[in-house]
Amino acid sequence: MAATRKQYSTKQNPVASLRTGKESLYLAFELGWNEWKLGFATAPADNPRLRTVGARNTQVLLQEIAKAKKRFRLPDDAPVQSCYEAGRDGFWLHRFLESQGIVNQVVDSSSIEVKRRGRRKKTDRLDAGKLLSMLIRWHHGERNVWSVVQVPSVADEDRRQLHRDLLELKAERTQHGNRIKGLLAGCGLAVPSIDEFPEVLAKLRMWDGQAVPAELQNRLRREHQRWQLVDRQIKDLENERGRRIRESKDQATGKVRKLLRLRGIGANSAWLYVMEFFGWRRIRNRKQLAALAGLTPTPYQSGAGEREQGISKAGNRRLRTMAVEIAWCWLRYQPQSALSQWYQQRFAKGSSRQRRIGIVALARKLLVALWRFLETGEVPDGAQIVSWKKGLLTRLQEPALAG
């Protein structure tokens, strides 16, 4: 039991190896598509050992770690602390390193400090050395040197694929529809609906009574076929999501059904909220929640000058966009709630700019209220509760706005 407790504390506390007197090997990755740059050191004063390996070659990576231990005269069982920037490579490397007993940190690249003097030099060699020095500082207790990304489990990461694919498909469908409308606009034509386009195309006539040119008709038909393919995939994904909400027994889907009980929260928003945030993230308080969504203020003060620069936008852009959309829906479908009344009193009678500022403030307050609703069951003050099946299957009727 004592050995288990000691092992746990060493993994959770990065400076535990310093207390035990066991020297660590520090490893920083600069990840590229074809090559990885590795930087090794054991102390801030060390001249970094830099090596280049083929990308995704884990066998050679382990060999370089063994060679680095010999180079710095460390025992074979010396602990290894590593880091790399979050990006295209995702979290598979983190999971591999953890499986090898290496304590790894995935770093938010936007939180890494850079020099502001003139033009900044940037090479993979310099980046690896910079990451290595910051890793050593972080493991020696300088906690504010950067921000560490919370790594989801494989299952939690996989749950995010459905709604992200759905968002991209909807954007692609819009692109195909706009392209069809744009091509027709070049002929002075328009169609009332993309769905009816194939039947209408042959009947369209330009200003001089001529039909649409043959090659343009062929292009428009191909474009509409792509639109139909994307539209069919969207409907399939929406049906699959609805089936999971109705039938799935896992905890995350249970939270989706719970959010659907609030009038004004639909399947799109409930699913995204849970799969991106509430289903797996360990949120400590409301300030951390707002920061993760990028809804925190960014004040600027220097001497006598002081101004507000707006929200940080440093968090999850998908959730932040949805939070603002749901804030507008909350005003429409929950006009008697305390949050809606607060907005009406503070911002509703102001200018359009003031109303837009107010809706962001409402989005933050509502996000915190939804988090508390899922965690503690505390219903937002004055909010109307409906059956989750009604929230999933029926279109909400728009009540009159208060005031």
C-alpha positions as MATLAB code, in Angstrom:
seq = 'MAATRKQYSTKQNPVASLRTGKESLYLAFELGWNEWKLGFATAPADNPRLRTVGARNTQVLLQEIAKAKKRFRLPDDAPVQSCYEAGRDGFWLHRFLESQGIVNQVVDSSSIEVKRRGRRKKTDRLDAGKLLSMLIRWHHGERNVWSVVQVPSVADEDRRQLHRDLLELKAERTQHGNRIKGLLAGCGLAVPSIDEFPEVLAKLRMWDGQAVPAELQNRLRREHQRWQLVDRQIKDLENERGRRIRESKDQATGKVRKLLRLRGIGANSAWLYVMEFFGWRRIRNRKQLAALAGLTPTPYQSGAGEREQGISKAGNRRLRTMAVEIAWCWLRYQPQSALSQWYQQRFAKGSSRQRRIGIVALARKLLVALWRFLETGEVPDGAQIVSWKKGLLTRLQEPALAG';
ca = [
       0.000    0.000    0.000;
       2.867    2.366    0.816;
       4.542    1.618   -2.502;
       1.294    2.306   -4.344;
       0.864    5.639   -2.550;
       4.446    6.643   -3.345;
       4.037    5.789   -7.021;
       0.802    7.758   -7.242;
       2.278   10.869   -5.641;
       5.283   10.793   -7.964;
       3.061   10.708  -11.042;
       0.775   13.471   -9.843;
       3.508   15.781   -8.531;
       6.183   16.574  -11.109;
       8.704   17.704   -8.481;
       8.444   14.469   -6.488;
      11.592   13.163   -8.175;
      13.481   16.156   -6.785;
      12.504   15.236   -3.234;
      13.495   11.616   -3.689;
      16.897   12.658   -5.030;
      16.430   10.800   -8.307;
      17.633   12.814  -11.273;
      15.239   13.011  -14.216;
      15.809   13.107  -17.946;
      13.881   15.897  -19.659;
      12.668   15.442  -23.223;
      11.012   18.026  -25.484;
       9.430   17.235  -28.869;
       9.175   19.512  -31.886;
       6.791   17.537  -34.075;
       6.799   17.744  -37.858;
       5.189   15.673  -40.577;
       8.396   14.033  -41.807;
      10.777   14.509  -38.874;
      10.717   15.015  -35.123;
      13.295   17.112  -33.334;
      14.134   15.790  -29.842;
      15.812   17.821  -27.116;
      17.329   16.155  -24.017;
      18.716   17.656  -20.805;
      18.908   16.971  -17.078;
      19.342   20.513  -15.712;
      18.971   24.136  -16.888;
      22.737   24.473  -17.262;
      23.049   21.467  -19.588;
      23.886   21.936  -23.241;
      20.808   20.321  -24.841;
      21.322   17.081  -26.696;
      19.399   17.515  -29.957;
      18.500   14.597  -32.185;
      16.330   14.161  -35.290;
      14.215   11.046  -35.823;
      11.622   10.023  -38.376;
       8.103   11.103  -37.526;
       5.993    8.478  -35.726;
       8.979    6.099  -35.393;
       8.424    5.060  -31.792;
      11.103    2.351  -31.822;
      13.851    4.816  -32.712;
      12.416    7.249  -30.155;
      12.881    4.727  -27.342;
      16.409    4.041  -28.540;
      17.251    7.757  -28.430;
      15.904    7.984  -24.879;
      18.172    5.083  -23.848;
      21.162    6.734  -25.546;
      20.418   10.043  -23.811;
      20.421    8.338  -20.395;
      23.871    6.915  -21.155;
      25.065   10.307  -22.430;
      24.030   12.032  -19.186;
      25.174    9.063  -17.063;
      21.733    8.297  -15.708;
      20.598    4.839  -14.617;
      18.342    2.875  -16.948;
      15.383    3.337  -14.580;
      15.784    7.124  -14.307;
      12.394    8.896  -14.667;
      11.698   10.716  -17.933;
       9.653   13.907  -18.128;
       8.529   15.009  -21.599;
       6.354   17.557  -23.366;
       5.101   18.541  -26.793;
       2.758   21.159  -28.203;
      -0.878   20.290  -28.836;
      -1.627   20.204  -32.538;
      -2.183   17.965  -35.531;
      -0.675   14.854  -33.916;
      -3.345   14.834  -31.221;
      -2.965   12.674  -28.133;
      -1.771    9.300  -29.431;
       1.854   10.169  -28.655;
       0.892   11.169  -25.114;
      -0.794    7.813  -24.574;
       2.209    5.965  -25.992;
       4.638    7.830  -23.721;
       2.467    7.205  -20.670;
       2.376    3.489  -21.539;
       6.198    3.504  -21.454;
       6.258    5.036  -17.964;
       7.149    8.526  -19.229;
       5.336   11.445  -17.590;
       4.249   13.643  -20.486;
       2.597   17.054  -20.699;
       0.646   18.269  -23.725;
       1.142   22.030  -23.851;
      -1.163   24.698  -25.222;
       1.013   26.266  -27.919;
      -0.613   29.686  -27.541;
       0.514   29.849  -23.904;
       4.238   29.541  -24.701;
       6.095   32.779  -24.107;
       7.986   34.380  -27.012;
      10.335   37.343  -27.304;
       8.763   40.575  -28.492;
      11.966   42.294  -29.601;
      12.002   42.789  -33.368;
      11.680   39.803  -35.636;
      11.647   36.480  -33.845;
      13.949   33.688  -34.955;
      12.120   30.387  -35.372;
      13.558   26.996  -36.273;
      12.779   23.481  -35.087;
      16.096   23.471  -33.235;
      15.305   26.700  -31.379;
      11.740   25.580  -30.638;
      12.920   22.270  -29.157;
      15.454   24.070  -26.966;
      12.831   26.569  -25.817;
      10.356   23.822  -24.924;
      13.103   21.953  -23.073;
      14.046   24.931  -20.905;
      10.390   25.640  -20.097;
       9.795   21.988  -19.235;
      12.628   22.092  -16.710;
      11.248   25.301  -15.216;
       7.778   23.794  -14.996;
       9.023   20.656  -13.243;
      10.968   22.766  -10.780;
       7.770   24.410   -9.604;
       7.216   27.375  -11.960;
       3.574   26.535  -12.592;
       2.651   29.620  -14.640;
       5.247   29.041  -17.335;
       2.588   27.596  -19.679;
      -0.870   25.987  -19.795;
      -1.238   22.206  -19.876;
      -3.965   20.605  -21.983;
      -6.338   18.163  -20.303;
      -6.116   14.932  -22.285;
      -9.400   13.078  -22.879;
      -9.691    9.323  -22.814;
      -9.920    7.435  -26.097;
     -13.674    6.952  -25.615;
     -14.273   10.623  -24.746;
     -12.263   11.760  -27.746;
     -14.169    9.388  -30.007;
     -17.540   10.773  -28.847;
     -16.589   14.179  -30.243;
     -16.394   12.921  -33.817;
     -20.134   12.846  -34.571;
     -20.999   16.471  -33.852;
     -17.732   17.803  -35.289;
     -18.355   15.934  -38.525;
     -21.928   17.219  -38.514;
     -20.760   20.827  -38.163;
     -18.310   20.457  -41.049;
     -20.898   18.770  -43.258;
     -23.402   21.558  -42.653;
     -20.790   24.132  -43.616;
     -19.977   22.121  -46.745;
     -23.663   21.887  -47.676;
     -23.933   25.645  -47.370;
     -20.923   26.051  -49.667;
     -22.480   23.852  -52.358;
     -25.790   25.704  -52.098;
     -24.099   29.099  -52.320;
     -22.080   27.966  -55.337;
     -25.261   26.919  -57.172;
     -26.906   30.240  -56.363;
     -23.795   32.150  -57.423;
     -23.541   30.396  -60.773;
     -27.195   31.100  -61.468;
     -26.821   34.725  -60.382;
     -24.224   35.120  -63.122;
     -27.037   34.422  -65.592;
     -29.534   36.670  -63.843;
     -31.442   33.658  -62.447;
     -32.504   32.306  -59.063;
     -34.302   29.243  -57.709;
     -36.626   29.222  -54.690;
     -35.220   26.003  -53.245;
     -32.162   23.836  -53.828;
     -34.296   20.721  -53.245;
     -36.351   21.406  -56.367;
     -33.352   22.405  -58.458;
     -33.105   19.450  -60.915;
     -36.723   19.863  -62.060;
     -36.453   23.634  -62.355;
     -33.077   23.857  -64.126;
     -34.336   22.754  -67.564;
     -37.172   25.301  -67.427;
     -35.033   28.297  -66.490;
     -34.648   31.011  -69.121;
     -32.193   33.883  -69.166;
     -33.028   37.510  -69.979;
     -33.062   36.841  -73.717;
     -35.293   33.778  -73.456;
     -32.423   31.327  -73.979;
     -31.897   28.267  -71.783;
     -28.933   28.009  -69.445;
     -25.823   27.004  -71.507;
     -25.245   23.248  -71.703;
     -21.835   23.164  -70.005;
     -23.086   25.325  -67.161;
     -26.104   23.026  -66.755;
     -23.779   20.030  -66.465;
     -21.697   21.810  -63.839;
     -24.793   22.805  -61.888;
     -26.065   19.216  -61.921;
     -22.732   17.910  -60.613;
     -22.736   20.559  -57.913;
     -26.265   19.582  -56.915;
     -25.278   15.915  -56.730;
     -22.547   16.861  -54.248;
     -25.112   18.894  -52.310;
     -27.430   15.859  -52.201;
     -24.635   13.579  -50.971;
     -23.728   15.923  -48.116;
     -27.394   16.494  -47.269;
     -27.959   12.737  -47.046;
     -24.939   12.299  -44.770;
     -26.212   15.092  -42.510;
     -29.589   13.416  -42.151;
     -27.929   10.057  -41.416;
     -25.794   11.615  -38.667;
     -28.773   13.428  -37.156;
     -30.751   10.182  -37.121;
     -27.827    8.354  -35.508;
     -27.509   11.049  -32.853;
     -31.231   10.879  -32.106;
     -31.057    7.097  -31.795;
     -28.184    7.327  -29.321;
     -29.993    9.939  -27.240;
     -33.061    7.710  -27.018;
     -31.324    4.377  -26.433;
     -27.812    4.843  -25.036;
     -27.260    4.098  -21.342;
     -23.840    5.736  -20.868;
     -23.364    8.623  -18.464;
     -22.553   11.225  -21.116;
     -25.776   10.599  -23.044;
     -27.673   10.778  -19.768;
     -26.362   14.316  -19.358;
     -27.573   15.135  -22.872;
     -31.080   13.993  -21.949;
     -30.898   16.053  -18.761;
     -30.010   19.218  -20.680;
     -32.868   18.582  -23.110;
     -35.269   19.016  -20.192;
     -34.577   22.755  -20.264;
     -36.822   24.551  -22.724;
     -34.709   26.244  -25.386;
     -31.956   23.598  -25.343;
     -32.122   21.327  -28.392;
     -30.245   18.256  -29.551;
     -27.494   20.226  -31.319;
     -26.548   22.321  -28.302;
     -27.064   19.624  -25.648;
     -24.919   17.114  -27.534;
     -22.122   19.607  -28.201;
     -22.100   20.901  -24.613;
     -21.750   17.426  -23.147;
     -19.348   15.851  -25.638;
     -17.047   18.868  -25.763;
     -17.146   19.893  -22.096;
     -19.483   18.504  -19.499;
     -19.122   14.820  -20.342;
     -15.424   14.429  -19.494;
     -13.703   17.629  -18.363;
     -12.894   18.050  -14.687;
     -14.118   21.591  -14.087;
     -13.251   23.026  -10.674;
     -15.142   26.328  -10.670;
     -17.038   28.797  -12.826;
     -13.919   30.843  -13.630;
     -12.179   27.835  -15.110;
     -15.329   26.977  -17.073;
     -15.525   30.454  -18.620;
     -11.800   30.398  -19.420;
     -12.115   27.035  -21.192;
     -14.847   28.521  -23.356;
     -12.882   31.716  -24.062;
     -15.552   33.897  -22.440;
     -13.298   35.654  -19.915;
     -12.597   39.417  -20.092;
      -9.159   40.727  -21.057;
      -8.539   44.047  -19.285;
      -5.636   46.283  -20.271;
      -4.134   48.774  -17.836;
      -0.893   50.703  -18.166;
      -0.278   53.800  -16.117;
      -3.281   56.083  -16.422;
      -4.647   54.207  -19.436;
      -7.247   51.530  -18.862;
      -9.593   49.762  -21.246;
     -11.390   46.474  -21.823;
     -10.282   44.458  -24.847;
     -13.272   42.114  -25.004;
     -13.415   38.388  -24.352;
     -10.257   36.328  -24.697;
     -11.566   33.841  -27.338;
      -8.791   31.513  -26.171;
     -11.007   28.513  -25.474;
     -13.119   26.042  -27.412;
     -14.504   27.953  -30.403;
     -17.268   25.412  -31.100;
     -18.698   25.702  -27.612;
     -18.250   29.476  -27.515;
     -20.209   29.904  -30.750;
     -22.952   27.603  -29.509;
     -23.072   29.370  -26.126;
     -23.845   32.702  -27.786;
     -26.500   31.127  -30.030;
     -28.157   29.452  -27.031;
     -28.102   32.745  -25.129;
     -30.299   34.270  -27.849;
     -32.547   31.190  -27.777;
     -32.778   31.437  -23.987;
     -34.233   34.933  -24.288;
     -36.834   33.613  -26.729;
     -37.868   30.372  -25.061;
     -37.234   31.227  -21.387;
     -38.430   34.868  -21.110;
     -39.557   34.442  -17.485;
     -36.225   33.095  -16.192;
     -34.041   35.222  -13.926;
     -31.251   35.330  -16.515;
     -33.590   36.635  -19.224;
     -34.998   39.243  -16.856;
     -31.464   40.329  -15.958;
     -30.617   40.818  -19.632;
     -33.826   42.718  -20.325;
     -33.112   45.143  -17.481;
     -29.431   45.667  -18.242;
     -29.087   45.561  -22.038;
     -32.390   45.220  -23.912;
     -33.035   48.974  -24.151;
     -29.491   49.859  -25.186;
     -27.893   50.152  -28.590;
     -27.227   47.155  -30.820;
     -23.605   47.124  -29.657;
     -24.674   47.064  -26.011;
     -27.080   44.203  -26.727;
     -24.299   42.195  -28.380;
     -22.025   42.804  -25.400;
     -24.843   41.786  -23.096;
     -25.542   38.545  -24.958;
     -21.938   37.442  -24.418;
     -22.314   38.159  -20.702;
     -25.571   36.188  -20.708;
     -23.838   33.312  -22.549;
     -21.242   33.092  -19.787;
     -23.835   33.185  -17.008;
     -25.966   30.597  -18.777;
     -22.984   28.302  -19.332;
     -22.269   28.340  -15.607;
     -25.953   27.734  -14.838;
     -26.050   24.702  -17.166;
     -22.897   23.306  -15.539;
     -24.471   23.620  -12.075;
     -27.672   22.042  -13.383;
     -25.760   18.965  -14.552;
     -23.506   18.724  -11.501;
     -25.950   19.460   -8.681;
     -29.411   19.400  -10.289;
     -29.918   23.104   -9.513;
     -32.460   24.370  -12.050;
     -31.744   27.910  -13.324;
     -34.010   30.311  -11.470;
     -37.354   30.640  -13.244;
     -36.468   28.220  -16.049;
     -39.184   26.042  -17.563;
     -38.676   22.263  -17.510;
     -40.083   19.988  -20.231;
     -39.786   16.309  -21.095;
     -36.458   15.500  -22.732;
     -38.350   13.618  -25.442;
     -40.303   16.750  -26.251;
     -37.064   18.732  -26.424;
     -35.645   16.151  -28.827;
     -38.586   15.448  -31.134;
     -40.741   18.575  -31.319;
     -40.189   22.094  -32.585;
     -40.483   24.704  -29.866;
     -43.152   27.334  -30.224;
     -41.859   30.867  -29.876;
     -43.375   32.737  -26.929;
     -43.606   36.501  -26.991;
     -40.514   38.294  -25.664;
     -40.964   40.053  -22.385;
     -40.929   43.832  -22.571;
];
